[in-house]
Amino acid sequence: SAVISQKPSRDICQRGTSLTIQCQVDSQVTMMFWYRQQPGQSLTLIATANQGSEATYESGFVIDKFPISRPNLTFSTLTVSNMSPEDSSIYLCSVALAGTDTQYFGPGTRLTVL
Amino acid sequence: GENVEQHPSTLSVQEGDSAVIKCTYSDSASNYFPWYKQELGKGPQLIIDIRSNVGEKKDQRIAVTLNKTAKHFSLHITETQPEDSAVYFCAATRYNDYKLSFGAGTTVTVRA
């Protein structure tokens, strides 16, 4: 398995501002992903974070709203831009280890937008 | 794309009884089916997974069964304990696709 940490663990932000969430994993991984979990809901894939290139976004998610970076094999950031109350969610980082398709999730970042 | 349906949405069981959660999927090409447990305030934790080349997998009190023909898979928890109380999610994807499609989740409550 992999040990995944996320920062911050939670935050309360004002509308119109941006928040950058960090994801760090303790081993080199093949794939890194970002998910959103709206209150009381299931998980929805936002994008695949690609090392050294632009992330691959799922339908309904755009780079201007959710810019993602992945400078190396163990670290990625997700920014939630120009936030509105509808962005209040848990944002989760997940990883897949090299040679496997098993995904492990981080503890999540709980975001509240006022 | 893949569509995963999960039932029931809530499940209350007496401690010591069994719990069963069922999921169906739409994409016949899906061949990897993980189950996650999410406790309050935590991220999802992988508890068991199954690939389409097997019909059943067991790990202590937890088992998963897969029926490829019917396109459904189930999670079985035996001898439930209070610490089994959580939200359980099923998911499906194609091998090497990595894009997990999740069910809506089942809130399991184990009554002491």
Boltz contact constraints between the chains, C-beta under 6 A:
constraints:
  - contact:
      token1: [A, 31]
      token2: [B, 98]
      max_distance: 6.0
  - contact:
      token1: [A, 42]
      token2: [B, 102]
      max_distance: 6.0
  - contact:
      token1: [A, 42]
      token2: [B, 104]
      max_distance: 6.0
  - contact:
      token1: [A, 42]
      token2: [B, 105]
      max_distance: 6.0
  - contact:
      token1: [A, 43]
      token2: [B, 102]
      max_distance: 6.0
  - contact:
      token1: [A, 45]
      token2: [B, 99]
      max_distance: 6.0
  - contact:
      token1: [A, 92]
      token2: [B, 43]
      max_distance: 6.0
  - contact:
      token1: [A, 96]
      token2: [B, 98]
      max_distance: 6.0
  - contact:
      token1: [A, 101]
      token2: [B, 32]
      max_distance: 6.0
  - contact:
      token1: [A, 101]
      token2: [B, 95]
      max_distance: 6.0
  - contact:
      token1: [A, 105]
      token2: [B, 43]
      max_distance: 6.0
  - contact:
      token1: [A, 105]
      token2: [B, 44]
      max_distance: 6.0
  - contact:
      token1: [A, 106]
      token2: [B, 43]
      max_distance: 6.0
  - contact:
      token1: [A, 107]
      token2: [B, 43]
      max_distance: 6.0
  - contact:
      token1: [A, 108]
      token2: [B, 43]
      max_distance: 6.0
